[in-house]
Amino acid sequence: MLSVAQAESLILKIALPLTDQEVTSLLNAQQRILATDISSKLDFPYWDNSAMDGYAVRYEDLKTCGPDTPAILDVVTEIPAGTCPNISLAPGQAARIFTGAMLPQGADTVVMQENTLRQGEQVHILQCPQPQAFVRKRGAYYQGGTPILKQGITLTPPDIAILATVQCTEIPVYRRPVVAILSTGNELIAPDQPLQPGQIVDSNRYALAALVQAMGAEVRLVDPVGDQVEDLRTAIATTIPQADVVISSGGVSVGDYDYVDQVLAELNADIHIRSVAVKPGKPLTFATFPAADRKQPVLYFGLPGNPVSALVSFWRFVQPALRKVSGQAANWRPQFVEARTLHPLPAGGQREIYLWGKLSLDSGQYEFALAGGSHSSGNLMNLSQTNGLVVIPIDHPATEAGGVVSVMQVEAANT
């Protein structure tokens, strides 16, 4: 068995990012991965503008103003947002201005209206501001010609706001990876089929599909395959050319009906991993198929059939690979935080143990609450809303409640 760290490193070494690009729109750019650096010819702000409702003035006219000696200026124009002023302020003049409006020539400071008194066509400045107060200078936030968004980031709503602001409406992104998902086992039925004695509803395909979709990849569900070698060989052989990544669940242990590794070998796959020293999820197959018409090999992950094992294996090993394949530039590996456990934890054994529960922040300190009930690899019922997996290292002593532990962050209801 490989260690968890060895398996992770090997998978990430072999996984290669997609290079195919496409163009998407602002409305469809959420969670897409940027394929090139983005820059703009525009400065931002585009021009000097006001950060307040008030009066645009020349600071030279305000040097001696105060409540008892207000500066009295002639109001010569009004500038709403969205208009271009066509005057230049002369000494002793002011312009009524509103938030976001362009400053007129000659103005270098804005006085907020709360510090003024308007009397007819004049304004009394009752409090002297700092020079250039409430002026957003052209190019203060971004200077045209410099990179503003870097290749390989996953676009978020703030990033999309930036793209809109710099008028980038055709956005180069990487193609979404195609991930095929199949389940194996004679006992499996679809959720909408009548349940007969001895059968099991196939939950893995749907859980894995949801995880893949949450990462922004394209899902292709393959019909479940029974425990017949020929059927499994046909399913895998026909799926490989249609996908960038294939994930199967079941059939990777050492039982009489576990044929995945055998079929992969018959199809000339390179099998890199057969088992990992992890609990749950020891039987993990990772293989590759060469793809003649592209640079990246097709990745094959054979996950255990037990539902918790399948999900933990995905979070720990498949998700990092998918991040890299998708074109994400960095941060492929899971994120770990130190937390105070609210429950006692068992000692470690010969495999690295992952137990599931809920991670929360209390007064700046992470706390981890172990999910109640059995932590069996077949019990997915207490996996609901899991957002953390506590890691118990090999041969680690038992941990009392209140002890500090390492917790792997995972996605709960939202991604």
C-alpha positions as CSV (number, residue, x, y, z in Angstrom):
1,M,0.0,0.0,0.0
2,L,1.1,3.5,-0.7
3,S,0.8,6.1,2.0
4,V,-1.8,8.9,1.6
5,A,0.9,11.5,0.8
6,Q,2.6,9.2,-1.7
7,A,-0.7,8.5,-3.5
8,E,-1.6,12.2,-3.6
9,S,1.8,13.2,-5.0
10,L,1.7,10.4,-7.6
11,I,-1.8,11.4,-8.8
12,L,-0.9,15.1,-9.1
13,K,2.3,14.3,-10.9
14,I,0.5,12.3,-13.5
15,A,-2.6,14.5,-13.9
16,L,-2.1,17.2,-16.6
17,P,-4.1,20.3,-17.1
18,L,-6.3,20.6,-20.2
19,T,-5.1,23.2,-22.7
20,D,-8.2,23.4,-24.9
21,Q,-9.8,26.9,-24.7
22,E,-13.2,28.4,-25.5
23,V,-14.8,31.7,-25.1
24,T,-17.7,32.3,-22.7
25,S,-19.9,35.3,-21.8
26,L,-20.1,37.3,-18.6
27,L,-23.4,35.6,-17.7
28,N,-21.8,32.1,-18.1
29,A,-18.3,32.8,-16.6
30,Q,-19.1,31.9,-13.0
31,Q,-16.7,29.2,-11.7
32,R,-15.0,28.9,-15.1
33,I,-11.2,28.8,-15.1
34,L,-9.5,31.7,-16.8
35,A,-7.2,30.5,-19.7
36,T,-5.2,33.7,-20.1
37,D,-4.1,36.8,-18.2
38,I,-6.6,39.6,-18.5
39,S,-5.6,43.3,-18.9
40,S,-7.4,46.3,-20.2
41,K,-6.5,49.6,-22.0
42,L,-8.9,51.4,-19.5
43,D,-7.8,53.0,-16.2
44,F,-10.1,52.5,-13.3
45,P,-11.6,54.8,-12.1
46,Y,-11.9,55.9,-15.7
47,W,-11.6,59.5,-14.7
48,D,-11.4,61.6,-11.5
49,N,-14.9,61.3,-9.8
50,S,-16.6,62.2,-6.6
51,A,-17.0,59.7,-3.7
52,M,-19.7,61.8,-2.0
53,D,-22.6,64.1,-2.7
54,G,-21.4,67.6,-2.1
55,Y,-19.4,70.3,-3.9
56,A,-16.4,70.1,-6.1
57,V,-14.0,72.9,-5.3
58,R,-10.4,74.1,-5.6
59,Y,-8.6,73.4,-2.4
60,E,-6.8,76.8,-2.7
61,D,-10.1,78.5,-2.0
62,L,-10.6,76.6,1.4
63,K,-7.4,77.1,3.3
64,T,-8.9,79.4,5.9
65,C,-12.5,78.2,6.1
66,G,-14.2,77.1,9.4
67,P,-17.5,77.4,11.2
68,D,-16.8,81.0,12.1
69,T,-15.0,82.0,8.9
70,P,-16.7,80.0,6.1
71,A,-15.4,80.1,2.6
72,I,-18.2,81.4,0.3
73,L,-18.1,80.1,-3.2
74,D,-20.3,80.7,-6.3
75,V,-22.1,77.6,-7.5
76,V,-21.7,77.7,-11.2
77,T,-23.0,74.3,-12.3
78,E,-24.5,71.0,-11.2
79,I,-22.9,67.7,-12.2
80,P,-25.0,64.5,-11.9
81,A,-23.4,61.1,-12.4
82,G,-23.1,60.1,-16.0
83,T,-22.6,63.6,-17.4
84,C,-19.4,65.2,-18.7
85,P,-18.9,68.7,-17.2
86,N,-18.1,71.3,-19.8
87,I,-16.6,74.0,-17.6
88,S,-13.4,74.6,-15.7
89,L,-13.7,76.0,-12.2
90,A,-12.2,79.5,-11.7
91,P,-11.0,80.8,-8.3
92,G,-14.0,81.3,-5.9
93,Q,-16.2,78.8,-7.8
94,A,-17.8,75.5,-6.9
95,A,-19.8,72.8,-8.7
96,R,-22.7,70.9,-7.1
97,I,-21.7,67.2,-7.6
98,F,-23.1,63.8,-6.9
99,T,-21.5,60.5,-6.0
100,G,-19.8,58.9,-9.0
101,A,-19.9,62.1,-11.1
102,M,-16.9,63.3,-13.1
103,L,-14.9,66.2,-11.6
104,P,-14.8,69.3,-13.6
105,Q,-11.5,70.8,-14.7
106,G,-9.9,72.9,-12.0
107,A,-11.5,71.0,-9.1
108,D,-9.3,68.9,-6.9
109,T,-11.3,68.3,-3.7
110,V,-14.9,67.4,-2.8
111,V,-16.6,68.9,0.3
112,M,-19.4,66.6,1.6
113,Q,-22.7,68.4,1.7
114,E,-23.1,67.9,5.5
115,N,-20.2,70.4,5.9
116,T,-21.8,73.1,3.8
117,L,-24.7,75.6,3.9
118,R,-26.4,76.4,0.6
119,Q,-27.7,80.0,0.2
120,G,-29.1,80.7,-3.3
121,E,-26.3,80.5,-5.8
122,Q,-23.6,80.4,-3.2
123,V,-22.4,77.7,-0.9
124,H,-20.8,78.3,2.5
125,I,-18.0,75.8,3.3
126,L,-18.2,75.3,7.1
127,Q,-15.4,72.8,7.6
128,C,-12.1,72.6,5.7
129,P,-11.5,69.1,4.3
130,Q,-8.1,67.5,3.6
131,P,-6.6,68.2,0.1
132,Q,-8.2,65.9,-2.5
133,A,-10.8,64.6,0.0
134,F,-13.5,62.4,-1.5
135,V,-11.9,62.4,-4.9
136,R,-11.4,59.0,-6.6
137,K,-8.4,59.6,-8.9
138,R,-8.2,58.2,-12.4
139,G,-6.3,55.0,-12.3
140,A,-6.1,54.8,-8.5
141,Y,-7.5,51.2,-8.5
142,Y,-6.1,49.9,-11.8
143,Q,-3.8,51.3,-14.4
144,G,-4.5,50.2,-18.0
145,G,-2.0,47.8,-19.6
146,T,-1.2,45.9,-16.4
147,P,-2.5,42.4,-15.6
148,I,-5.7,42.5,-13.6
149,L,-6.8,38.8,-13.5
150,K,-4.3,35.9,-13.7
151,Q,-4.6,32.8,-15.8
152,G,-5.7,29.7,-13.9
153,I,-8.0,31.4,-11.4
154,T,-11.5,30.2,-10.9
155,L,-13.8,33.1,-11.7
156,T,-16.0,34.3,-8.9
157,P,-18.7,37.1,-8.8
158,P,-16.1,39.8,-7.9
159,D,-13.9,38.7,-10.8
160,I,-16.9,38.9,-13.2
161,A,-17.6,42.4,-11.9
162,I,-14.0,43.3,-12.8
163,L,-14.3,41.8,-16.3
164,A,-17.5,43.8,-16.9
165,T,-15.8,47.0,-15.6
166,V,-12.9,46.7,-18.0
167,Q,-15.4,45.8,-20.8
168,C,-14.1,42.2,-21.3
169,T,-17.2,40.5,-22.6
170,E,-15.6,37.6,-24.4
171,I,-13.7,35.6,-21.8
172,P,-11.2,33.0,-22.6
173,V,-11.6,29.9,-20.4
174,Y,-10.5,26.3,-20.4
175,R,-12.8,23.7,-21.7
176,R,-14.7,21.9,-18.9
177,P,-13.3,18.4,-18.2
178,V,-15.7,15.6,-19.2
179,V,-16.0,13.2,-16.3
180,A,-17.7,9.9,-16.8
181,I,-19.2,8.1,-13.8
182,L,-20.2,4.5,-13.5
183,S,-21.1,2.0,-10.8
184,T,-20.5,-1.7,-10.7
185,G,-22.4,-4.5,-9.0
186,N,-25.2,-6.9,-9.7
187,E,-27.0,-5.7,-6.6
188,L,-27.4,-2.1,-7.7
189,I,-30.7,-0.6,-8.9
190,A,-31.7,3.0,-9.8
191,P,-33.4,5.1,-7.2
192,D,-36.7,5.0,-9.1
193,Q,-36.8,1.2,-9.4
194,P,-38.7,-1.1,-7.0
195,L,-36.4,-2.4,-4.3
196,Q,-36.2,-6.2,-4.1
197,P,-34.6,-8.2,-1.3
198,G,-30.8,-8.2,-1.5
199,Q,-30.7,-5.2,-3.7
200,I,-29.0,-1.8,-3.0
201,V,-30.0,1.6,-4.4
202,D,-27.1,3.1,-6.3
203,S,-26.4,6.3,-4.5
204,N,-22.7,6.6,-5.5
205,R,-23.3,7.8,-9.1
206,Y,-25.5,10.6,-7.9
207,A,-23.2,11.7,-5.1
208,L,-20.2,11.6,-7.3
209,A,-22.0,13.4,-10.1
210,A,-23.0,16.2,-7.7
211,L,-19.4,16.6,-6.5
212,V,-18.1,16.7,-10.1
213,Q,-20.8,19.3,-11.1
214,A,-19.9,21.4,-8.1
215,M,-16.4,21.6,-9.4
216,G,-17.6,22.9,-12.8
217,A,-16.9,19.8,-14.8
218,E,-19.2,18.1,-17.3
219,V,-20.8,14.9,-16.0
220,R,-21.6,11.9,-18.2
221,L,-23.5,9.1,-16.3
222,V,-22.8,5.6,-17.6
223,D,-25.4,2.9,-17.0
224,P,-24.6,0.7,-14.1
225,V,-22.6,-2.5,-14.9
226,G,-23.1,-5.9,-13.4
227,D,-20.4,-8.2,-12.1
228,Q,-19.6,-9.7,-15.5
229,V,-16.2,-9.2,-17.0
230,E,-17.3,-8.8,-20.6
231,D,-19.9,-6.2,-19.6
232,L,-17.4,-4.2,-17.5
233,R,-14.8,-4.4,-20.3
234,T,-17.3,-3.1,-22.9
235,A,-18.4,-0.3,-20.6
236,I,-14.9,0.9,-19.8
237,A,-13.6,0.5,-23.3
238,T,-16.5,2.6,-24.8
239,T,-16.3,5.2,-22.1
240,I,-12.6,6.0,-22.2
241,P,-12.6,7.8,-25.6
242,Q,-15.5,10.0,-24.5
243,A,-14.0,11.4,-21.3
244,D,-11.0,13.1,-19.7
245,V,-11.6,11.4,-16.4
246,V,-13.5,8.2,-15.5
247,I,-14.7,7.4,-12.0
248,S,-16.1,4.0,-11.2
249,S,-17.3,2.8,-7.8
250,G,-17.1,-0.8,-6.7
251,G,-15.2,-3.8,-8.0
252,V,-11.7,-2.7,-6.8
253,S,-11.3,-4.9,-3.8
254,V,-10.1,-8.5,-3.7
255,G,-13.4,-10.2,-3.8
256,D,-14.4,-12.9,-6.3
257,Y,-16.5,-10.4,-8.3
258,D,-14.1,-7.5,-8.2
259,Y,-12.9,-7.2,-11.8
260,V,-11.9,-3.6,-12.4
261,D,-8.2,-4.0,-12.1
262,Q,-8.3,-7.1,-14.3
263,V,-10.2,-5.3,-17.0
264,L,-8.0,-2.2,-16.9
265,A,-4.9,-4.5,-17.4
266,E,-6.6,-6.2,-20.3
267,L,-7.3,-2.8,-21.9
268,N,-3.6,-1.9,-21.6
269,A,-4.1,0.8,-18.9
270,D,-1.1,1.8,-16.8
271,I,-2.1,1.0,-13.3
272,H,-0.3,3.3,-10.9
273,I,-2.1,2.6,-7.6
274,R,-4.0,-0.4,-6.3
275,S,-4.4,0.4,-2.6
276,V,-3.7,3.2,-0.2
277,A,-3.1,3.1,3.6
278,V,-6.2,5.0,4.4
279,K,-9.5,4.3,6.2
280,P,-12.0,4.4,4.8
281,G,-11.0,3.8,1.2
282,K,-8.1,1.3,1.2
283,P,-9.0,-0.2,-2.2
284,L,-8.2,2.7,-4.5
285,T,-7.3,2.2,-8.2
286,F,-5.6,4.9,-10.2
287,A,-4.8,4.2,-13.8
288,T,-4.2,6.1,-17.0
289,F,-5.0,5.5,-20.7
290,P,-2.8,7.2,-23.3
291,A,-4.8,9.5,-25.6
292,A,-3.3,9.7,-29.1
293,D,-5.1,12.8,-30.1
294,R,-4.3,15.0,-27.1
295,K,-1.5,15.8,-24.6
296,Q,-3.3,14.6,-21.5
297,P,-3.8,10.9,-20.6
298,V,-7.3,9.8,-19.6
299,L,-7.4,9.4,-15.8
300,Y,-9.2,6.4,-14.3
301,F,-10.2,6.3,-10.6
302,G,-11.6,3.1,-9.3
303,L,-13.2,4.0,-6.0
304,P,-14.6,1.6,-3.3
305,G,-18.2,0.7,-3.5
306,N,-19.1,1.6,0.1
307,P,-20.7,5.1,-0.1
308,V,-18.6,6.8,2.6
309,S,-15.4,5.3,1.2
310,A,-16.4,6.6,-2.3
311,L,-17.0,10.1,-1.1
312,V,-13.9,10.3,1.2
313,S,-11.8,8.9,-1.7
314,F,-13.2,11.5,-4.0
315,W,-12.5,14.4,-1.6
316,R,-9.0,13.2,-0.7
317,F,-7.7,12.0,-4.1
318,V,-10.0,12.8,-7.1
319,Q,-10.9,16.4,-6.3
320,P,-7.2,17.6,-6.3
321,A,-6.6,15.9,-9.6
322,L,-9.8,17.4,-11.1
323,R,-8.7,20.9,-10.0
324,K,-5.4,20.4,-11.8
325,V,-7.0,18.9,-14.9
326,S,-9.5,21.8,-15.1
327,G,-6.6,24.2,-15.5
328,Q,-6.6,25.7,-12.0
329,A,-3.1,27.2,-11.6
330,A,-2.5,26.3,-7.9
331,N,-4.1,25.1,-4.6
332,W,-5.0,21.7,-5.9
333,R,-4.5,19.9,-2.6
334,P,-7.1,19.8,0.2
335,Q,-6.9,22.6,2.8
336,F,-6.2,21.5,6.4
337,V,-6.8,23.6,9.6
338,E,-6.1,23.0,13.2
339,A,-9.2,22.6,15.4
340,R,-10.2,21.8,18.9
341,T,-12.1,18.5,18.9
342,L,-15.4,18.5,20.9
343,H,-15.3,14.7,21.2
344,P,-12.7,12.1,22.1
345,L,-11.1,10.5,19.1
346,P,-9.7,6.9,18.9
347,A,-6.1,6.0,18.4
348,G,-4.6,5.5,15.0
349,G,-3.9,2.1,13.5
350,Q,-1.9,1.0,10.5
351,R,-3.8,3.3,8.1
352,E,-4.4,7.0,8.2
353,I,-8.0,7.4,9.4
354,Y,-10.6,10.0,8.3
355,L,-13.7,10.6,10.5
356,W,-16.4,13.0,9.4
357,G,-18.2,15.8,11.1
358,K,-18.8,19.5,11.2
359,L,-16.2,22.2,11.4
360,S,-17.1,25.6,12.8
361,L,-15.5,28.8,14.1
362,D,-15.9,29.9,17.7
363,S,-14.2,33.2,18.7
364,G,-11.6,32.7,16.0
365,Q,-10.8,29.1,16.9
366,Y,-11.9,26.2,14.7
367,E,-13.9,23.5,16.5
368,F,-14.7,20.0,15.1
369,A,-17.8,18.1,16.1
370,L,-17.7,14.4,15.3
371,A,-20.8,13.1,13.5
372,G,-22.9,11.0,15.8
373,G,-23.6,7.4,15.2
374,S,-21.6,4.7,13.5
375,H,-18.5,5.7,11.4
376,S,-18.9,2.7,9.2
377,S,-17.9,3.1,5.5
378,G,-21.4,1.9,4.7
379,N,-23.3,4.4,6.8
380,L,-23.8,7.5,4.7
381,M,-26.8,8.7,6.9
382,N,-24.6,10.7,9.3
383,L,-22.6,12.1,6.4
384,S,-25.2,14.8,5.9
385,Q,-23.8,18.4,5.9
386,T,-20.2,17.1,6.6
387,N,-17.7,19.9,6.0
388,G,-14.7,18.4,7.7
389,L,-12.7,15.2,8.0
390,V,-10.5,14.9,11.1
391,V,-7.3,13.1,10.3
392,I,-5.9,10.5,12.7
393,P,-2.3,9.7,11.7
394,I,-0.9,6.2,11.7
395,D,-0.2,4.9,15.3
396,H,-1.3,8.2,16.8
397,P,-2.5,8.0,20.4
398,A,-6.1,8.6,21.3
399,T,-7.1,12.2,21.6
400,E,-9.3,13.5,24.5
401,A,-12.0,16.1,23.9
402,G,-10.4,19.5,23.8
403,G,-7.3,18.3,22.0
404,V,-6.0,20.0,18.9
405,V,-6.4,18.0,15.7
406,S,-5.9,18.4,12.0
407,V,-9.1,18.7,10.0
408,M,-9.4,18.5,6.2
409,Q,-12.0,21.0,4.9
410,V,-14.5,19.6,2.5
411,E,-17.5,21.0,0.7
412,A,-20.9,20.7,2.5
413,A,-24.1,22.0,1.1
414,N,-22.5,24.6,-1.2
415,T,-19.3,24.7,-3.2
